[in-house]
Amino acid sequence: MPTKIIMPQLGESVVEGTVTSWLKAEGDTVAEFESLLEVNTDKVDTEIPSSAGGTLLKIVVPAGTTVTAGTTLAWVGQPGEAIPAEEGQAPSAAPRVTAEQAGAPPQSVAAAEPAQPQPTRDLGFISPVVARLAKDQNVDLTRVKGTGQGGRITKKDVLNFLSASPQEAAAAAPWETPGEGDLFRPTEMMFAAGRPAEVTSQTEPAPAQIPTGERVIPHTTMRKRIAEHMVFSKHTSPHVTSVMESDFKRVIAHYEKNKESFARDGVKLTYTAYFAAACAAALRAFPIVNSSWSEEGVVIHPQVNLAIAVSLGDEGLIVPVIRGADGLSLLGLARSINDLAARARAHKLMPDEVRDGTFSITNHGTGGSLFATPVINQPQCAILGVGVVKKRAVVVEGDAIAVRPMVYLSLTFDHRILDGASADGFLARVVEILDNWPD
């Protein structure tokens, strides 16, 4: 009897993944527990082993397809063994979700055309990511054309619907003219208020033509995920950025004094650990920054889970998470940063290690950048951008001019949750901690 290879649940909250490549072809011999394919979840690649030995009889899910945990990926057995007919096809018997369950307002179609209500379309399988996005943006999924396998609606389809058809998206939402009650619905207001004529056309834009002779670099799965997440973030929350600067003199003195003792403990001390420690302490002082938006209210997270951006060079960026960062010493933070960064660059992170962050830090200064306006890592409330530490002439106490190592810190925050006073209060606390780092 052939053995079914299924998509495993690779983490507590990981419900789907994308098959990036098959390491074996149909007809190849496979040993038990031998790696059979690679799956990407939240920019983390994981090799899936075969649960049985034999021959790869049938690949059910081709590379590039996103499926949920429990989906049949392939069949392994002895040559000539028959595969059950209903199981030998591409996955199609996934749970059915109605438009109302997927987050579309029940009255949205009727509101747009009260005299001629349209029948509810059978949406097929709707992933939790798509359902959440539709609910957050008040999108009627019966109006969205699915381009996934079997007409499945993907996150990209919803984002394209929002960006390419703003008038249609506005018609599907249960509001009219933006007013006082719409102050905390920025995306809705953007569409309702209108855009330039060339953008608000309901006609599907023609795909960009690539000039002859131009070189095209195909998108990797990671690059696609990054693009989707950035566009989603910009569509989700209003971004505002505040910039302050810190005198890094005392931090540098502490670093020079302690880097050798940290090294004896097997830990490389870096400036990132100081920024992490300052943010963890400031988040405890300003818990509203350690939060997420929900329609019921602002969700304050009890644990500080710092997400630290790690560059993978040309591959992209990944953001592993230090859980309970506010309970770690500088040594503990430095050790965690070393470990996560090393395993991120070696592609050895587990899917759960890049999830559930409550606040992000990105050190763009490693490339010489002075300051930047980072994009919020949804569903978090804010992200801190760290510039390069650079000596500058500054005015110090007594109106004297001195040369000090200075660093710009930029806080990009969700204006639905934070106002200028609360955001600046948090950022000022981070600066105060760094400026007065103890010996």
N, C-alpha and C positions, 0 to 999 in steps of 0.2 A: 504494500500500500504506500503510495507516495506520501512524503512529509511536506506539510505546508510551512513555508517560511513567512512569518508575519512581521509587520512593523511593530517593534517593541515600544513601550512607553519609556523614553530615555531619561525621564526625570519626573518628579512629583507633579509639576505643572506643565510638562511638555506634552501637548496633545497631538501634534502633527510634525511632520518632517518632510524634507525634499530629497528624493533619491538623486544624488549627484553623479554617481557612476557605478557601473557593475564591474566587479573585479573578475568575474567569470562570464563566459558566454554559454548559451544554450548548447548542451551536448558535452560540456567540459566535466571532468571528474572533480568532485568536491569532497574533501575530507570533513569529518565531523569537527565542528568548532573552527574550521578554516574561514577566514574572512571572505565574505561573498559579495558585499556591496558597501558603498559609503553613503551615509545619510547626513544631511545638514539640518541642524535645528538651531535657530538663533545664532547663525554664523559659526557654530561649532560642528566640525566634521567628526563623525563616529563611524567606525567600521562595524558592520553587522555580521556576526559569524553564522555559519550554517548550523542548524540544530540537528542535522543528520548527515551521514556520509552517503555518497552515491553519485548520480549524474544530475546536473542541472537540467531538468526536463523542460521547464517553462518559466520564462520571465513574464510576470503578469503586469508589473508596473515599470514602464520605461524610465530611463534617466531623464531628469528634469521635471518629474511629476511630484506634486505635493499630496501626501496622503495622511490620514489619521492613524493613530495607534490602533493596532488590531487588524489593519488591512492586510490582505494576502499579497505578498510581494512576489513569491515564486514558489515552484514545486521542485523538490529533490526526491529522486527515487532510483529505481533500476531501469536501464534502457528498455523501452517498449511498454512500460507500465502506463496504463491509461489514467488520465486526469479527469476527475468528475467534471462533467460539462458545465455545470453552473459555477464551478470554481475556476475554470480555465480561462475566463474572460477578465478583462480589465475591471477593477472595482467599480461597481455601480449600485450596489445594494446598501449604500450608506443611509443613516437616519435621515428622514425627511423633516424639513423645518419650514413652517409657514412664514409668510412675510411678517406677521405680527410677532411670532417668536423670535425672528431675526432682528427685531428692533425697529421695523418700519411702523409708523403710527397707523392704527387700524383705520382711521378716518382719512388718511392722506389722499388716496385716490378719489374718494368722494368729494374731498375738499377742493381738489383741482378741477373735477368735472362733476358737479352735483347732479346734473340732469341725466348723465349717462355713466354710471359707475362701471368700471371695468372688472372683469372677473379676475380673481386671484390666480396668478400664475404658479404652477408647480415649480418651486425653486430648486428642488433636488437637495443635495447635501450642502449645508452652509457651515463653514468652519467657525469655531468660537471667535477667531480673530475678526472674520468678516462680520459676524453677528454683532460684536462689540462696536466695530467701526460704524456699522449702519445705525446702531442705536445712538451712539454719540453724536453722529452728524444728521440724524433724522432723515435717513435715506430710505425711500421705498424701494426695496430690492426687486420688486416686480418690474421696475423701470430700467434695471441695470442688465445689460447684455453680458452674459458670462462667456469668457474665452478659455476657461480651463477645460480639463478633460470632461467630455460629455456635456459641455455647456455649463460646467460648474462656475459659479461666481467667485472670483478671487479678490484678494485685497486690492490688487492693482486695478481690477475692473471698477471697484467702488471709487478709488482715488481718481481714475480717469473720468468717471461720471461726474465727480464733483468739480474737477478742473476744466473739463471740456464742455460740459453742458450746464452751466450755472443757472440758466433760466429754468431748465427742466428740473434741476435739483430744488430750486426755490418753489416750483409749483408742487413738488411732492411733499413739502414741509408745511406744518399746520400754523404758519404765521402769515401776517400780511406786511404792513409797513413797520420797520424797526422803530421801536419807541423805548420808553424808559424800562419796560420789562425785558428788553432784549439786550441790556447792557452786558450780561454775562454769557451771551451767545454770539461770540465774535465771528465764527464761520458763517452762521446763518445771516448775520447782519451784512457780511461781505457780499454774499450772493444777492440778498434782497435789495441792497443799495445799488447794485449794478456795477458793471465794469465797462471799459471801452467797447465800442460796437464790434470791433474785430475779434474780441475775446468772447463776447456774450452770444455769438451765433450758435444756434443749436446744431448746425451742420457738423458732422464728425470731421475733424481736421485730417487732411491727407497726410500720410506718413512722409517724413522727411526723405528727400531723395539724396543719396550719397553720390557726390561728384565722381566721375571716372578718375581713377588713379589714386583716390584717397584710401588710406589704410584704415581698416576697421578692427578694433580690438574687441572681441566678443565679451559680453558681460559674464562675469563669474557669478556663481550663486551668492557669494558674500557681497559682491558689489550690488547685485539686485536687492538683497535684503537691506543694505545700507541706504540705498536710494529710496526704497519703499518706506523705511522707518523715518527718514528725514522729511519726506513729503508729508507723511502722516502726522508728524509732530507739528509742522507748520500749519497744517489744516486744523489741528486740534486746539492749540492754545495760542493766545496772543503773546508774542515774545517781546520782552523789554530787557535792556542790558544796562547795568550800572557799573562804573569803573572806579576803582580806588587804587592807591599805591601803598606799598609797604617798604619800610626800611629793613633790609635783610641782614643788617650788621650783626645782631645778636644771634640770629639763627646760624649764620656762617661761623661765628666763633664757637658755638656749641658743636656744630658739625665737625670742625677741624679738631676739636678737643676729644670727640668721642668716636670718630669713624674707625680708629684702630681697635678700640675695645669691642665695638660691634663686629668687626671683622674676625676677632678671636672667637666670637660666638657663632661664626659662620654666616653672618648677615652683612650685606652691603648696605650701608646707610646712604640714602639719597635725599635730596630736598623734597621729593614727593611725600616722604613719610611725615615731614613737618607740616605740609599743607593738609595732609589727611588728618593729622592730630588736631590741627587748628579748626578744621571744618567739623570734626566729630564733636569737639567741645562747644563750638558755636551752635551746632544743631540742637544740642541739649538746652542751650540758653534760649534758642528760638525754635521751638518744636514745630511751629507753623510751616517752617521751611522744609521740614522732614515729613512731607505730606503729599497727597494726591487729590485730584478733583474727582468728585462724583456728583450726580444730579441730586442726591439726598443731602450732600454737605461735604465739607472738606474732611478727608480721611487722614488723621494724624497717625503715623506709624510709630509703634512703641519701640522698635529697634532701629538703630542707625546702621544701615547697610550701604557702605560707600562703594560706588562703582568707579573704578579707576581705568581710564581709557589707555589702551596699549596699542601702539602702532605696529602693524605687521608689514610695513614697507608698502610695496606696490599692491599687495593683496587687499589692504584696507585697514580697518580699525575694529577692535573688539574691546568690550568693556566688562571685564570680570569684576566680581563683587566680593568685598570684604564684609562678612556678616558680623554684626555686633562690634563694629569698629570703635564705638565709644567706650567699650570695656577693655580695649587693648592699650598697652603702653607704647611708647615710641619704638621700642625694640620689637614688640609684637606686630605693630603696623608695618615696620620695615621688612620683617620676615615674611609677612603675608604678601606684601607688594612684590618682593623678590620671587616668591614661589609662583604667584599667579602670572606675573609677567613672563617668567621663564617657560611655564607650561603653555601659556598662550602662544608664544612664538614657536613652540615645538608642536603646536596643534594637539595638545594633550588635555585640554580643559574638558570637564564634563558639562552637559547642557545646563544643569542646575546652577553652575558656577557663574553664569552670565545672566541670571534672572533675579528678580525681586530686589534690585537696588532701590534705595530711597533718595539718593543724592549722588550726583556725578562730579568728577574732577577730570579735566583734560589739560595736560601740560603741553600746550602748543609752543611754548617757549623753547623746547628742545631744538626747533628748527630756526631759532633766531627771531621769532615773532614777538613783538612788544605787547600787543593785546589783540583780542579777537572777540567775536560775538558768537559763541557756540550755540548749537541747536539743542533744545531740551531733549533729554532722553526720556520719552514718555513711558509710563505715566507719572514720572517724577515732577516735582514742582520747580526745580532749578538745577543749574549746572555752573560750576566755577571754572573759568578759564584762567590758566596761569601763564604769564609771559616770561620772557627771558630775564634772568637776573643780570642787571647791567649797571655799571657805575655811572652815576650822574652827579652833577653839582646841584645841591639842594640847600635851602635855607633852613638852618637848625636853630635851636634855642639861643636867644640873645642876638638874633638877626645875623648870625655868622653864616658864611657860605662854606659848606664842607662837601667832600666827595664821599658818597655813600653808595653801597650796593642796593639798588632799588628794583622793585618788581611790580608790574601792573597786574591787578587781579580784576577780572571782569565776571560779574554775576548776571547770567541770563535767567530770567524767572518768568513764571506763568502769571500774567497780570490778572487772571481770574481769581487767583488765590492771594497773591502778594501785591501790596501797594508799594510806592516808593519808600515810605517810612520804614516798613517792616523789612523790606529787602535791604535797604541801606543799613539798618540796624544790625542785621546779620553780618553783612560784609564788613562793617566797621569792627564788629567783634572779632572776626577772623584776622583783620589787620592788627588789632590791638594785641592779640595773642602772639602773632609773629614778631611785632615790633618789640615786645617785652619778654621774649623767650628767656626763661631763667638760665643761669650759668650751669 
